Amino acid sequence: MPLTSAKSKETSSTVFKALDALGIMTAREEGISLPDLALALNQPRSNVVRIVHTLQQYGFVVHKEHRWIATATFRTWSAPPDRHRGFRRRYRPVLEAVAAATGELVTLGLHEGNGIIHIDAIESSHRLCPVPVPDIRHSLRFNAMGKLALSRRLDLASKFSSASFQEELEEVRRSGIAWNHGETVRGTVAMALPGFNNLPTEPMLAIVWPQARFSEQAAAQAHRAATDALSASVRASGEDSENCWPGDDSIAEFNSPSESGEQLKSVRAG
């Protein structure tokens, strides 16, 4: 394949700079300061700030002690041959805990391109909900995880002009909960929640009920089981990681419905 000029209209100089920055940070396990990164890239500080902040929002770098460091998420994302293996291993205890607490189908999914793919699942003990086929791409617009993914990516969300859908996404951002009421599979309700963090590269959790067995009490129970399992996993691992919520309080503040169930009602109404 012939080399293409960086000045070609078919290439993006910004992408080149971002890839260069990632390469530099990946090569330095201890990270690199912003002035040193700007010097290494031969770019103005303002340009480098925009690049690293964008990479940070995507979950690929983190700022610690005045240094920019490539995250474990980026190293997992970029590692062949099966980048999903690490996610499945890390999240499996969480899925098992939520499945045991609810008896319902629990899935793990990732945002890829214009859709959601499922990378792991534990079947409902009732066996009334279809288990998603791994690696099949599902709609961002109607899938519960897809709505959660869109709430993280304003650039993608802006492509949908429906005012009511934009209001629904705003409620997802506020509550940390996304819903699918039979929009993809008739007779089912799915609730999607963030995993260990709410970055675009992190997996998401979903709990799925048959409509006849769904209730707000069941949703609140599943929500608490998920946040408890995530917190327990962080404590058990002893991690001090940029990939985890810092503790129970942060998870609760981001996700928890009110005790009256009004938050769940308001999201469902969207």
C-alpha positions in Angstrom: 0.0 0.0 0.0 1.5 3.3 -1.0 2.2 6.0 1.6 -0.2 8.9 1.7 0.8 12.5 2.2 -0.2 13.9 5.6 -1.3 17.0 3.6 -3.8 14.9 1.5 -7.5 15.8 1.8 -8.1 12.2 2.5 -6.2 12.3 5.9 -6.6 14.2 9.1 -3.6 16.0 10.6 -5.4 16.1 14.0 -5.8 12.3 14.0 -2.1 12.0 13.2 -1.2 14.2 16.2 -3.6 12.2 18.5 -2.0 8.9 17.4 1.5 10.4 17.9 0.5 11.5 21.4 -0.9 8.1 22.2 2.2 6.4 21.0 4.4 8.7 23.2 2.2 8.1 26.3 2.0 4.3 25.7 5.8 4.1 25.5 6.2 5.8 28.9 4.5 3.8 31.7 5.2 6.6 34.1 3.5 9.1 31.7 4.6 12.4 30.5 4.1 16.0 31.5 2.1 18.4 29.2 5.1 20.6 28.4 7.3 17.6 27.5 4.5 16.1 25.3 4.1 19.4 23.5 7.8 19.5 23.0 7.8 15.9 21.7 5.0 16.6 19.3 6.4 20.0 18.3 2.9 21.5 18.8 1.6 24.5 20.6 0.4 23.8 24.1 -3.2 24.7 23.2 -3.3 22.1 20.5 -1.9 19.4 22.8 -4.4 20.3 25.5 -7.3 19.7 23.1 -5.9 16.4 22.0 -5.2 15.0 25.5 -8.6 16.2 26.8 -10.4 14.5 23.9 -8.4 11.3 24.6 -9.3 11.6 28.3 -13.0 11.8 27.5 -12.7 8.7 25.4 -11.0 6.9 28.3 -7.6 6.4 26.7 -5.5 8.7 28.9 -5.7 9.9 32.4 -4.1 12.9 34.2 -2.3 11.9 37.4 0.2 13.9 39.4 0.8 16.4 36.6 1.5 13.6 34.1 -0.6 12.2 31.2 -0.7 8.4 31.2 -2.2 5.8 28.8 -4.9 3.9 30.7 -5.4 0.2 31.2 -8.6 0.7 29.1 -6.5 1.8 26.1 -4.0 -1.0 26.5 -6.9 -3.5 26.7 -8.6 -1.9 23.7 -5.5 -2.0 21.6 -4.3 -5.5 22.6 -4.8 -8.4 20.1 -6.3 -10.8 19.6 -9.3 -10.6 22.0 -9.7 -7.3 23.7 -13.0 -8.5 25.1 -11.4 -11.2 27.2 -10.2 -8.9 29.8 -13.5 -7.1 30.1 -15.4 -10.5 30.4 -13.0 -11.7 33.1 -13.3 -8.4 35.1 -17.0 -8.1 34.8 -18.0 -11.7 35.2 -18.3 -11.6 39.1 -20.5 -8.5 38.7 -22.8 -10.2 36.2 -23.1 -13.3 38.4 -23.9 -11.2 41.5 -26.7 -9.2 39.6 -28.1 -12.4 38.0 -28.2 -14.1 41.4 -30.0 -11.1 43.0 -32.6 -10.7 40.2 -33.0 -14.0 38.5 -33.1 -12.1 35.2 -31.1 -11.9 32.0 -27.9 -9.8 32.6 -25.8 -8.7 29.7 -22.5 -6.9 29.2 -22.1 -4.7 26.1 -19.7 -2.3 24.4 -20.3 0.7 22.1 -18.6 0.0 18.7 -19.0 2.5 15.8 -22.7 2.9 15.0 -24.0 0.2 17.3 -23.8 -1.9 20.5 -22.3 -5.4 20.6 -22.9 -7.9 23.5 -19.7 -9.6 24.8 -21.1 -11.6 27.7 -24.4 -12.6 29.2 -25.9 -14.7 32.0 -29.3 -16.2 31.1 -32.4 -15.6 33.2 -33.3 -18.5 35.5 -36.8 -18.1 34.0 -35.5 -18.5 30.4 -38.2 -16.3 28.9 -35.9 -13.6 27.5 -33.8 -14.3 24.4 -30.0 -14.2 25.1 -28.3 -11.8 22.6 -25.9 -13.3 20.1 -22.4 -12.1 20.8 -20.8 -9.6 18.4 -24.0 -8.8 16.5 -24.3 -5.0 16.2 -27.5 -3.5 17.7 -29.1 -0.1 17.2 -27.9 2.9 19.2 -31.3 4.5 18.8 -33.5 1.9 20.3 -31.2 -0.4 22.4 -31.0 0.6 26.1 -27.2 0.4 26.1 -27.3 2.3 22.8 -29.1 5.2 24.5 -26.6 5.2 27.3 -23.8 5.2 24.8 -25.4 8.2 22.9 -25.7 10.1 26.2 -21.9 9.8 26.5 -21.3 11.0 22.9 -22.8 14.4 22.1 -21.3 14.2 18.6 -23.3 11.1 17.8 -26.5 12.2 19.8 -26.7 15.4 17.8 -27.5 13.4 14.6 -31.0 12.6 16.0 -33.3 15.5 15.5 -36.3 14.3 17.5 -36.9 16.7 20.4 -38.5 13.9 22.5 -35.5 11.7 22.0 -33.1 14.4 22.9 -35.1 15.0 26.1 -34.8 11.2 26.8 -31.0 11.4 26.4 -30.8 14.3 28.7 -32.7 12.3 31.3 -30.3 9.4 30.8 -27.3 11.8 31.4 -29.0 13.0 34.6 -30.0 9.7 36.0 -27.4 7.3 34.6 -30.2 4.9 33.6 -31.4 4.1 30.1 -34.5 2.1 29.1 -35.8 0.0 26.2 -39.5 -0.7 26.6 -40.1 -3.3 23.9 -38.4 -1.2 21.2 -36.2 -4.0 20.0 -37.9 -7.1 21.4 -41.6 -7.0 22.1 -42.8 -7.8 25.5 -39.5 -7.0 27.3 -38.1 -4.2 29.3 -34.3 -3.5 29.5 -32.5 -1.2 31.9 -28.9 -0.2 31.1 -26.3 1.1 33.6 -22.7 2.2 33.4 -20.0 -0.2 34.4 -16.9 0.8 36.4 -17.0 4.2 34.8 -19.1 6.2 32.3 -16.4 6.6 29.6 -17.3 5.7 26.0 -14.8 2.8 26.0 -16.1 1.1 29.1 -18.6 -1.7 29.0 -22.2 -1.3 30.1 -24.6 -3.5 32.0 -28.2 -4.3 31.1 -30.9 -6.2 33.0 -33.8 -7.5 30.9 -37.3 -8.6 32.2 -40.4 -10.0 30.4 -43.0 -7.2 30.6 -45.2 -9.3 32.8 -42.6 -9.6 35.5 -41.2 -6.1 35.4 -41.9 -3.7 38.2 -40.3 -0.5 39.6 -39.5 -2.5 42.7 -37.7 -5.1 40.6 -35.8 -2.3 38.7 -34.7 -0.6 42.0 -33.5 -4.0 43.3 -31.5 -4.7 40.1 -30.0 -1.2 40.2 -28.9 -1.6 43.8 -27.5 -5.1 43.1 -25.5 -3.7 40.2 -24.0 -0.8 42.1 -23.3 -3.0 45.1 -21.5 -5.6 42.9 -19.4 -2.9 41.2 -18.4 -1.4 44.5 -17.6 -4.9 46.0 -15.5 -5.7 42.9 -13.4 -2.5 43.3 -12.9 -3.2 47.0 -12.0 -6.8 46.5 -9.4 -6.0 43.8 -7.8 -3.2 45.9 -7.6 -1.1 42.8 -6.7 2.5 42.9 -7.6 2.9 39.2 -8.8 5.6 36.9 -11.1 3.0 35.4 -13.2 2.7 38.6 -15.7 4.9 40.4 -14.0 6.1 43.5 -16.5 4.5 45.9 -20.0 3.7 46.9 -21.1 7.3 47.3 -20.1 8.2 43.8 -21.9 5.3 42.3 -25.0 6.0 44.3 -25.0 9.7 43.4 -24.7 9.0 39.7 -27.2 6.1 39.5 -29.6 5.8 42.4 -33.3 6.3 41.9 -35.2 8.1 44.7 -36.8 6.0 47.3 -40.2 7.0 46.0 -39.4 5.7 42.6 -40.1 9.0 40.9 -36.8 9.0 39.0 -37.6 5.6 37.5 -41.1 6.8 36.6 -39.7 9.9 34.9 -37.2 8.0 32.9 -39.8 5.4 31.8 -42.1 8.2 30.7 -39.3 9.4 28.3 
